[in-house]
Amino acid sequence: MVVTLLIALVAIVCAILVGFVARQILGTAVGWPRSILIGLLVFFLGVPVAGWVLRQTGMPDGATLAADDVWLWIGLIALSVSWVFALGVAALVASEAIFPTRPLPNPIDVIRAALRQRKRTRRYLEILAIASRHGVGWLFHGGHSRVEQQLSTSEERARAIVATINDAGVSFVKLGQVLSTRRDLIPEPYLSALASLQTNATTLRWEIVREVIETDLGRPVDEVFAEIDREPLAAASVAQVHRAVLHDGTRVVVKVQRPAARAQVEADADIIGRLAHRAQARTRVGRDLHIESVARGFTTTLLEELDYRIEARNTEMIRATIERIDDAEPARRGLVTVPAAFPEASSTRVLTMELVDGAALSDSADHLASLSPEQRDHLAEVLMTTVIEQILVYGVFHADLHPGNVLLTAGGTLGLIDFGAVGIIERSRRQHMTAFLLAALSENDVAATDALLLIVDAPDDVDLDAFRHDVGVVLTAEHVHSAGQGSIFTRIVDVIRQHRIALPGELASALRSFATLEGCLRVIVEDYDMVGRALPLMPALLRRTISLSRLATDLQATGVISLARLQRMPQRLEALLTGIERGSIGITLRSDDGTDTSGILSRITSELATTLVSIAAVVIAVVLVVSGGGPVLGGSVTLFAILGAVIGLFGFLGLLRVVRRTFARRR
């Protein structure tokens, strides 16, 4: 029993030792389970192999061993076990190359991932069932069921897709609504069909609404609001809105998010991202339009819209631009307003904003009819200049502007609401957009195309002549006011889509805002010519974006930076000359991603030297063993054979290390 335990203990120690030594020799991590297994094999095979070597070399066994042969006998055993060990390391290298070691996952993470996978799979199956029920399973598997064969026209397919999206839930409805504004991605008739998507939803019980408010604000409802209407003013798939009054008498609206909204959106966002990744990897259209980036931008925006603190900040940004525009033109102050947000009564899922007591433009036909033509024209002009200045001068604008988000008050003013989506465009791109509009004003198709190419992400194989031609056709049609042509902005986006050119999300939002602004203006004034009234404003707006004071500031900033660089030049020149004198000048190499690669050359040189030395050692070992020369040490063992076995062992281990590192880098 004791002997058995000792053997087991020695075997375990040997196994651990082999794994440790193998890690040191290979210089990389090796899985402990396979290291222990190889160690056990080395332990159990080492003694039999050593005995076989002793018999092959004519050495006597331990009982009849002469005193002079003891050290040779021990050396042969050690050398035999070392070669068994080397072969074990080779087995480790082979196993690592074929099945690389992976870190063991956290059991909790495994369980969570399994639950997420189960939930995601269930949601996948639910969406597939909905799609198949409406006959659009071909979107996923290209089948030809009886229902799908009935969808013989694009219009029928578009209606089926809309029905599928409506049944799929809030995330897909939101996605469809966003896609309905992306003429650069979606062709007709799918575009019009998606525009019909609705977010009608049942209302939440007041007890649920109250719990959300009190949980998020950390106070009873009565401490926050003097009054709150238990019946919602409006209800949608993500939130519902209630009228309320603050304790200081301010009339407000309270937007309360549905408790299950975030969980559903997060699950669907993961599915949308995976589907987009598959579409971009497998289709040219997906690659040309960078569909994965579009989906990522959508899901990011959708998740941000669920944080009402972001919407409150967006509201304040838009209010600030309105204030600056009104300061420049005091006569128009108050005609376009943005409600104030109340941070002390807002949180992640609750947003309290000033009440804009009015009706949406789309529901204000009677009120608009009561205004004089001059009032309506002035109102439309103020709204137009406000939005255009927000986009081109300040770069912060309402990214979901449509007649439902513009309210007409009893006093004949306009209030903008719903700032969950706000676009932000940097100054350089605003200048490119202004340049495009200036070129459109003069019908300069070459300049307009050049300006667009500065804005969009054109693929290398785009036909620039054809693109310029199509842009020129749109500009010419606009200048002769061809009937039925639609908005210049929607037609330009159509041209961009037809040439498979990707349009950055924020610029797509800007062009969409121009187009939806035109729709709002024509609700106010039926035949309002937005382009004809807006294009003459472009020179003045361009002067505001590149004013003399701004140019002076830019030059000053550039001058300060240049001066700082010049001031550092003497020190850098001195360091360069000193390095030349000392012969210590070095070159730092960096890859495209900025990673320092200056050690690549030395690493390659080192590994090349190691490889050559290891190969030379193996060759020398083979020559020594085959020649079999030198003094006889005992039995049939010669000195050259022993030296060859030792040198070959080290050369073999060196080659294994090189091979292991090669496979490690490939992974």
N, C-alpha and C positions, 0 to 999 in steps of 0.2 A: 504493500500500500504506500509506504513511504517512498519507495523507488518510483512508483507511478506518479506520485505528486511532484517529486523532484523533476522527473522528465517533463511533465506538463508545464511546470514553472519555467524550466529552461527553454522549452519551446515557445512560450509566450514572450519571454524576455528576448529570445532570438528574433521572433517575428517583429516585435516593436523596434528592435535595434536595426533590423534590415530595412524597415520602413523609414526610420530616421536617417540612416546612412544614404539610402536611395534618394531621399529628398535633398540631402546636402550635395550629392554628386550631380544630380540632374539640375539643381539650382532652381527648380520650380515646384509648386505644390503638387502632391500626388495623393490621391484618395487613400485614407487610412484603412478602410476595409480591404481594398485590393492589396495594399502594402503588407498588411498582416497575413493575408492569404499566401502571398508570394514568400513571405518570411517563413511561414510554416512549411511550405514546400521545400525551401532551402534547407531548413533544419532536418526534415525527414529524408531528403535526398543526399544531403552532404556526406554523411557517413558511408552509405553504400557506394557512392561515386568515388570517395577517397579509397575505399577498400579495392575497388576495381582498378584504380590507377596503380596502387601498390602491387597488385598482382601482375599488371601488364608490364611494369618496370622491373619485375623480378626481385622486389624487396621482400624480405622475410616478414612474418607476422610479428606482433609485439612480444610473443613468448620466446622466440628464438632470435630476437634482435640483438646484434652486437652493440657494444657501447659506442663504437666509433660511428655507427649509422643512426644513432638516436636523432641527432639534429636534422639529418637528411630526411629521415622518416617523418618527423614533425613538419618539416618544410613542405614535403609532398602533400601531406594531409591538408595543411593550410592553403597551399596553392590550389588543390582540387576543390576545396570548399569555396575559395575565392572565385573560381571559375563558375561554380554552380550559382554563387551569388550574382556574378556578372550576367549570367543567362537569365536569372530571375529579374534583374533590372531591365534586361532587354524585353522580357515579357511585360513588365510595367510600362515601358515606353510604347510597345505595340498596343497595349490596352488603352493607354492614354490617348494615342493617336486616333484610334478607332472610336473609343467611347470616352471623351474627355470628362474629367472630374467636374462635377457640378456641386455647389454648396448645398447642403441639406436645408430645405426651406423650413421656416418657422411653422410648427404645427397649427398655430392659430391663424397664420396667414393662409395656409393651405385650406383650412375650413372656411375662412371668409371668401377665398377665391372660388371654392366649390359652390358656396351659396350664391355668389354673384353670377357664376356661370349658369347655375340652375335657373336663377331668376331671368337672366338674359336669354337663355334658351326658351324658356316659357314665353317670354315676350316676342321672340323671333317667331315661334309657332303661331302665336296669336295674330301677328301681323300677316304672316303667310296665309292664315285662314281667312282673314279679312280680304286680302288681295285676291285670293282664289274665288271667294264668294262674289266679288264684283267683276270677275273675269279678267283681272290684270296680273295673274300669276306669271305671265310671260315676262314680266319685269325681272323675275327672279330665276326662272328655270326655262323660259323659252318654249313652254308647252303649247299644245294646240287643242285645248279642250273645246267642248261644244260651245260654252259660253264665250270663250276667247275668239272663236271663229265668227261670232256674231258682231264683234267689234271691228268692222271692216273699214271704218274711216277714222281719220285722226280726231275728228270731233267726238265720235263715240268713245274712243280710247281716253280722250281728255276728260270727258264726263265720268268715266269709270274710275280714273285716277283720283279725281276730286272726291268721289263718293268713298273711295278707300281711305283717303287722307282724313276725311271728316270722321270716319269710324275709328281711325287709328289713335286718336287722342290729341292732347294739347300740343305736344312737341311737334308732331307732324303737321298739325294745322298751322302752327307758327312757321314751320319751315316752308310750307306751301305759300303762306302769305308773303314771306320774304322772297321766295323764288318768283312770285307773281310780279315783283318789281324789278327783277333782274332780266331785262330784255337782252343783256349781253350773254345770258346763259340759256334762256328758254325761248323757243320759237312759238309762233301761233300754230294752232288754236289753244295750245296748252296754257299759254300766258293768260288769255282771257278766262279760261276755265278756272285756273288757280285764283284769279282775282275774285271769284264768287265764293271762296271759302268763308265760312262763318264760325264764330267762336261762341255760339249760344251755349248757355250752361244753366243748369238748375241752380237756384239760390241756396246758400248755406243757412242753416238755422242760426238764430241770433245767439244761442248758447255757445256755438262753435266760434262765431265771430268774436264774441266777448272774451272767450278763453284765449284766442290768438292775440288780441289786443293787450290783455292784462299780462300774458306771459312775456310778450316781447317788450312791453314798456315797463314791466316790473311794478305797476301800480294799478289800483282799481280804475275802472273806466270813469267813474264819477269824479276822480281826482284830476283827470286829464280833460274831460269835456263837461261843460255845463249841460249840454243836451246832445243826444245822438239819436238819429232816426233808426229804428230797428229794421225798417223795410229798406232794402237796398235801392239806391238810385239806378244802378246798372250792375249786371253780372256777366262775367266772361269766364273762360275756362281756367284762367290763372287766378283771378281775383274778383272781388266785388267791391262796390263803392257805396258809402253811406254819407248822407248829409250830417253835419254836426255843428255845434257852436262851442267855441272856447270860453273859458271863464271870463275873459276880457270882452266878450261880446262879438269876437270875430267869427264870421260865418266861414266854415271850411267844409271840405270833403275828405273822407277818410278811406283810403284804399287798403283793403285787407286781403292778404294772400291766402289762398286755400291751403290747408295744412299738408295735403298730400302732393302739392304741385312740384316741389323741389325733387322729391324722391322719383317721381315719374319722369321729370325732365332729365335728371341725371342718368337714369337707366336708358332712356331713349337717345340721349346724346352719345352714349357709348355705342349704341347700335348704328346710329347715323354715321359716326366716325369710321366704324369698321366697313360699312357699305361703301362709303366714299373712298376709303383706301383701296378696296377691291376694284372699284370702278376706275380709279386712276392707274392702278397697276395693270389692268386688263384691256383698257380701251384707249384709243388715240384721243377721242374727244375729252375723256377724263384727264389725260395728260396735258392736252393743249389748254384746257380751261383751269388747270390746277384745282380740280374738283375737291381734293382732300383739304387744300388750304381754305377753299370756300366753306366747306362743311365745318372745319375747325373754327373759322371766324364766326359762323352762324351759331354753333353750340356755345362758344365763349360768350357771345353777345347775349344769347338766350339765358345763360346762367347768370350773367351780370344783371339782366333785367329782373331777376328774382331777388336781387338785393336792392331794396328800395332806398337805401342810403346813397347808392350810386345815382339813382334817378333824382334824388334831392340835389346832389351836387351838379348833375347835368342841368337841372332847372335853374340853379343859381348862375351857372355859366351863361346860359341863354339870356337870363335877366341882365347880366352884366353887359352883353353885347347890345341888347336893346337900349340900355342906359347910355352907352357910348354913342349909338346912332342918334338917339334923341337929343343928346347934348350938342351934336353937330348940327341938328335941325330942330330947334325948339318948337317950331310951329306944328310939327307933327307929333309932339309928345302926347302919349295917352291913346293914340289911335290903334296901336298894336301893343298889347300887354302880355306879360307872363305872370302867372300866379306865384305868390311867395310860398316857400316851403317852411314848415315849422319843425326844426330838428328836435326840439324837446318833446314833441308829440309824434315822433317818427322813429322807426327802427328798421331792421332787416325786412320784416314782413308787414310793416304798417307804415303808410305814408300819409301825412296830413298836410294838405295844401289849401291855400286860399280858394274860396268858391268863386268861380267865374259864372255869373248868373246869365246864361245865354243858351242858345241852341246851336247845334252844329250847322255849318253852312249848308250841308246837304239837306237839312230839314228847315231851312229859313227862307223858302221861296216867297212866302207872303210878306215877311218882314223886308226882304230886299226889294220887293215890288213897291213897298211904301216909300222907299227912299228915292230922291231925285236922281236923274242920270248923272248929274255932276257929283253928287255925294258918292254914288257907287263907283264912278270912275276914279275919284280921289282915293277912296278906300282901297281899290284894287292897286293903284299906283304905289300907295304907301306900303301895302303888304309885299308887293313885288320888290321894291327897293330895299325893304328890310331884309328879306330872305337873301337877295343877291349880295348885299353887303356882308351879311353873316358868312356866306360861303366864300366870297372872293377877297374880302378885306380882313375879316377877323378869323376865318377858318374854323368857326364853331357854329353848327347849324342843326336844326331839327331834321333828323334823318328819316322820319316817318310822317311827313307833312301831307295830309290829305284832307278833303272837306270835313271828315268826321273829327279831326283834331284841331280844327279852327272854329271857334265859337263866335257867333254874332250876338252882342249884348243888346239890351233894350235901348241903350244910349247910342247905338250905331257904331260901336267900336269892336275891334277884333281881339279875342283872347286865344293864345296858343296853349294847348294842353298836351299831356302825355309825352314825357321826355325820357322814356325808357331807352330810346335809341337816339343818340346824338353823334353826329359825324364831326371828326376833327381832321383838318388837312393842314399840313405844314406849309410854311410860307413859299418855298420854292415851287411846289406844285400848284399853289394858288396862282402864282404868276404865270405858270404854263397854261392854266385854264383860262386866265384873262387873255393871254396871247391868242389862244384858240378862238375865243369869242371876237377879238379884234379882227383876226383874219377872216372869220365868218362874216363880219360886218362889211369888209371890203371884197368879199367873194374871192379871196386868195386861197385857192385850194392847196397850193404847194405849202404855203406857210401854215395853213390849218392842219395839214397832214403832219408836218414837222412838229407842230405843237402837240398833236395827239400822240405821236411816237415818243415824246418826252414823258407822257402821262401813263401810257399803257405798257404792258409787258409783252412785246411782240416776239413771236418765235423766230428763229433764224431763217426758216424757209418761207416766211410770209412774202406774198407778191406785192411789193411796195407800189408798183405802177397801178395795179388793179385796185389796191386800197386807196391810193390818191384819186383815181378816177371815180370811185364810188363816193368818196367824201365830196368831190367836186359836184357830182350830180345832186347830192343833198343840198349843198349850198346854193346852187343855181335854182333848184326848185323852190327853196325858201325865198330867194330874192324876187322871183316872179309870182310868189304867193299862190302856188298851184293848189287848187281846191282838193280837199280830201287827203292831203299828204300827211297830216298829223304833225306832232311836235318835232322840231328840228332835233331836239335832244334824244327823243326815242328813235328817230331815224338814224342818227349817228351811232347810237348804241346797237341798233340792228346791223349796221355796217361792221362794227367791231366784232359782233358775234359771228356774222357770216364769214369773216376772215379768220375765225378761230383764234382771236387775240384775247388774252386774259386781261381783264380790267380790275385793278386793285379795288378792294372792297370799299374803302372810303371814297374813292372817286366814283365808283358805281353809285354810292349813296348820294353824292353830290349831283350827278346827272339825273338820278331818279328824283331828287328834290326839285330840280329845275322843271322836270316833266310834270310832277304832281302839283307844283306851284302853279303851272299853267292851267291845270284842271281846276284849282281853287279860284283862280282869277276869272275863269270863264263861268263859274257859278255866280260870281258877283256881277260881271259884265259879260254877257253871252258871247259877243264877238271880240273880246279883248285880244289885241295883237301883242302878246308878250314879247316876242322876239323883236318886232318893229319898235316897241317902246323901250326895250331893255338894251339893245345893242348900242344905241347912241350914248348910253351911260358909261360904256366900257372905257373910253379914254379918260374920263374923270376918275373912275375907280382905279384905273391903272396908275394914274398920278398919285392917288392916295396910298397905293401899295408901294410905290417907289418915290416917295416925296423927297424933297431936298434934305429935310432934317433926318429922314431915315437913311438916305445915302451917306450923309455926313457921319451919322453914327456907325454905319457899316464900315466906312473908310477908317474911322477912328479905331474901331475894334480890330480891323485887319492890320492897321498900323501898329497898334500895341503888340499884337501877336508877332508881327514881323520884327519889331524892335527887340522883343524878348529873345527871339531866335538869333538875331544878330549879336546880341550881348553875350550869348553862349558860344558864338563861333570862335573867339580867341582861345577859350579854354579847350574846346574840342580840337582846334588846330594844334594847340600845344600838346595835348594828349596824343594826337596822331604822330607828331614829329618825335615825341619821346618814345613812343612805341617802335617807330622806325629805327631810332638809334639803338634801342635795346634788343631789337629783333623779336619783339613780343606781340606783334600785331596778329589778331585773330579774326576769323570770319564766322559770324553766326548765321546759320542756315535755318529758315523757317518754312514750314509747309503752308498750304493755302489757308488752313484754319488757324494759323498763327502759332502752331506748336513749334518749340525749339527743336531743330533736327541737327544741331551742330555736332552731336555725339555719334551720328550715324556712321561717319567715315571711320572713326576710331573703333566703333563696335564691329563694323564689317571687317576691318583689318585684324582685330583681335580674333574674331571667329574664324576668319580665313586661316590665320596662323595656327589656331588650335586644330582645325580640320587637317591641315597639311601635316602637322606634327603627329596627330593620331594615325593618319594613313601611313606615314613613314614608319611609325612604331609597329603597326600591324604587318607591314611588308617585311621589316627587319625580323620580326618574330617568326614569320613563316620561313624566312631564309635560315634562321638559326635552328629552328626545330627540324626542318627538312635535312639540313646539312649534318646535324647530329655530331658535330665535331667537339673537340675540347676534351679535357681530362674526364675520366669516368669517376663519378662521385660515389657510386654504389649500384649494385645490380646492373641494369642497362641504362642508368641515368647518367647523362653527360652534362657538363657545365653549360654548353651552348643551348641544350634543350631547356634547362631550367631558366636561363636568361631569356630565351625566346618566349617561354610561357609567361614570365613576369612582365616583360615588355609588351607582349600582346595583350595581357590583361588590362594594363593602363591605356593602351591605344584603343582597345575595344570600348572601355568606359568613356573615353574622350569622345569617340564617335557617337555613342549613345546620347551624350549630353548635347552635342551639336544637333542631332536629329530631333531630340525632344524640344529644344528651343525653336527649331524651325516650325514644328507643328504648333507650338504655343503661339507664335506670331501670326500664323495663318488664321487662328481662331479669333 
